[in-house]
């Protein structure tokens, strides 16, 4: 298990052990709208049943013969699980299963004490609305979008002039039978990958998005667009080929090749809305830049 700001637990270091994670295999309790039971007592559940919070109790120990070291880890544990924000914990699969991620926050006072050379801890945690946004990881990719491409269709005049092309016009029989028109066709093949579409089965807005933008892109020539909300997100930086900007919309942080660039971020961090979401990487000129977007639930 990986806890923010601490070495991995149960991963080969005998000084860091998780001895219990109560509730990990439990199903989150359901919630439903309750209405009065007619003229009788009590209430009945109506509408769709959704999952509510999932509760856990994390316990373990940290071993050290140096007491100041244990006190330092005590502060690290308290910082890892604040009561007013969520933390990301990774449960390692140990080559037997996939790693699982859970976003939790502490909802009560933790029990942290020193006995002999061990720092013992028990932390009450809650994952808020774990299946409220989606039941699985959502992901999509996009190429740079420089506007919808329309083109004209010309036809080879095989008889009597096989080396000539002509443009066909069509009679508008309804509602204007005396008019001609020429139909322009959308190049749907070229535009097929120019949007990332994520379909969220949840019923509330979520910021649990991570967006990676890859170069090459010119400074001031690109931005990310969420078509559902009209939100724009961009930086004033250029991206060389091979460079990547990561936008963490949940924590509202941005990184260029792993280095923080928050001071270069403009616009609004994007969201995941209920239903179909369309994201685009808009450029002012033709570019081979790409982007990918991932949305995940409270835990997966």
N, C-alpha and C positions, 0 to 999 in steps of 0.2 A: 504494500500500500504506500502511496505517495501522498504526503501531507505538505501543504505549502510551507516553505521555509525550513523544512527539516529533512534529514536523510531518509531514504526509503526504509520502511519498516518491513520486517520478515523477508528481506531480500539479500540475505547472506551475512548481515552484520548482527551478531548476537546481542549487541547492546541496544537494539531498537526492535521492540516486539509489540505487535498488536495481539492481545490475548482474547479479544472478543469484539464482535461487531453485531450486536443484537438488532434484529429487525431487517438485516440485509436481504434475507430470503422472503420476507413478508410482502404481501400485496398491499399497496396503499389503500386506505379506507375509502369507500365511495361516498360521494356527496350527491344530493338531489334536492330539488325544490320541494318544500313541505307545505301542504295546505290543510286547512281544517277539515276534519272528517265529518262533513255534513252536520247533522244535529248531535252526533255522538262525541265522545271524548277523544282527545289525541289528534293526530294528524297522519296524513298519508303522503308518500313520495310520488311526485308526478314529474313528467318530463324525462329527458335523457339522464342516465346515471354516469357521472364522471368521477374520476379519482380526485381525492383531495390530498392532504399532506401525508408524507411517509416519515415515520419517526424511527430514529436509530439511537443506540447507545454505544459509543466507541470507547474501548478500554485497552490499556496496554501499559508498557513500562519502558523507561530509558535507564540504562545502567552506566554508572561512572563512579570512580573512587574519588573524584574531585567535586566537592559540594558546589563551588562557584559555577562549575560547568553545568551541574544539574539545575541550578537557579536560572542559568541562561536559557536552557531548554524549556524551563517552565514559562519564561516570558515568550519564547517562540511558540509554544502551544497556545497560549492565550491570544497571541497575535494571529495565529493561523485560523482560529475560529472566533471571529468577532460576533457580537450579538446583533449588530446593525447592518451586516452585509453577508453575502454568500461567499463561500470558498469552494474551490474545485478540488475534489479528492479523487485520485485514480486508484482503483482496485486492480492490482496486477494479476494477469492471467497465469504467469509463471510457465509459459509455453504449453499450458494445458487448455487454455481458453483465451478468448479475446479480453483485452483490458477493458474495464468498465469505468465510466466517469459518472460522478454524482456531484451535484451542486447543493451544498448544505449550509446552514447557519446554526449557531448555538442558540438554543431557546431558553436555557436555564443555567444556573450556576454550576460550573464544572467542579469535580472533586480532584484536586491535584495535591499530592503530598509526597514527602520523602520518608522512606523507610529503609534503614541501613544504607546501601549504596544504590538504591533504586528510586527513581521518580515515577510514582504510580499515578495514573490519570484515568478518569472516567468523564466523558464529555457527552452531554445530551444534545443530539442534533436533529434537525428537521429539514427535509427536502420539500419545499413549498410547491404544491400543485405539480407533481412530477410528470403527469401525462396531460397537462393542460394545453400545451402547445403542439405536441406531436408525439407519436409513439416510437419514432425512429429518426435516425439522422436524415436530414434533407440536404441535398447537394445539387449543384448545377454549375455549368461553365459557360463562358461567353467569349466571343471575339470582339474586337473593336467595331463599333457601329458608327458609320460615317453618313448615315441617312439611307433611306429606302431607295433601292436601285430600280428604276423603271426602264424598259427598253422597247424598241420598235421591232416588229417582226417584218422581215422582207422575205419574199418568195422568189425562188429561181423560176424564170420564164423558160421552161424547157422547150416549149413550142410557141412561136417559131424562133425564139432567140435564146438558146441554151446558155449563153454567157452573160445574160442580163438578169438583174433583180428588179422587182417591182413591189410597191407598197399597196396593200389591199385596203380599201375602204368599205364600210358596211352600211347598208340602208337601215335607218332607224324606223322600222315599220310601226312601232308603238312607242311613244304617242305621236311621233312626228314622221309620218311616212314619206314626206318630201325632203328629208334631211339625210345627210351622210355623216358618219363619224369614223374616226380611227381609234381603235382600242390600244392603249399602252398596257403592257403586261408587267407585273411585278416579278422581280427576280427572286423567287422564294427560295431557291436552292442556295444562292449566295448568302441569304439572310438567315438561313436555318439555325446557325450557331451564334447569331448575334445577340441573343438574349438568354439569360438563365431563368428558368421558371421553377419556383418552389411552391408546392401545394401543401399548405398547413391545415390539418384537420382540427386544429384548436379553435377556441372561441374567443381568445383575447390576443392583444398585441404582444409580441415578444421581441426583445433586443438580443436574443441569443444567436447572434450572427457573427461569423468570421468571414471576411472577404479578403482574398489575395489578388493583388493586381501585379501583373508581370510586364516588364518592358519588352521592346523599346517604346517609350512614350515621351513626347516633348513637354517641357514645363509650360503650364498654362493652356495646354491643348487638349485636356481630357478631364472627365469627371464621371462619377458613378451616379446612376439615376435609378430610383425606385419608382416605376411608373404608377403604382397604386396610390402612393402618397404624394408624389412630386418631390420628394426629398432628394437633394444633391449632396454628394460627399466627394471631396477632392483634396489634393495638396498642391502647393506651388513648386513641387519638385519634378525634375525630369527623371525618367527611369531608363537606365541603360539595359541593353539586352542581357538577360540573366538575373537582373535585380528584381526584387519582390517587395512590395509594400503590403503589410498585413494590417487590416483594420479589425480591431476587436470591438464590435459594436456594443457588447454587453458591458465591458469595462471602460468603453470610450477611450481606447488607447490605440496608437498607431506606431508601426515599426518599419523601418527601411533596412532590409537585410539584417534584421535582428536588433537594430539600434532605435531607441525612441525618437520620434519626430512629431510629438504632439503639437509643438509650436508651429508646425507647417500645415496643420489640418484646418480645413474650412468647410462650411456647410453644416449639415446635420448627419449624425450617424443614422444608418438605415435600420429599418425594423422588418419584422416578419409579421404580416397581417393574416387574419383568418382567411382561408381560401387560397386562391391562386395569386402568387406574387411574381412580378416580372421585373428583372434587374437588367440594366444595360451599362456597358462601358462606352460612353460617348466620346468621340474624338473629333477634332476640327479638321483633321487631315487623315489621309489613308495611313493606317498603322497596322502592324502585326502584333500589337500588344494584346494580351488576353487577361481574363479575370475569372475567378471561381468564387462561389459563395456557398457557405454551409450554415445550416440552421439546426440546432439540436434542442431537445427538450430539457427539462430540469435534470433528468438523469437518463442515461441510455444503457 
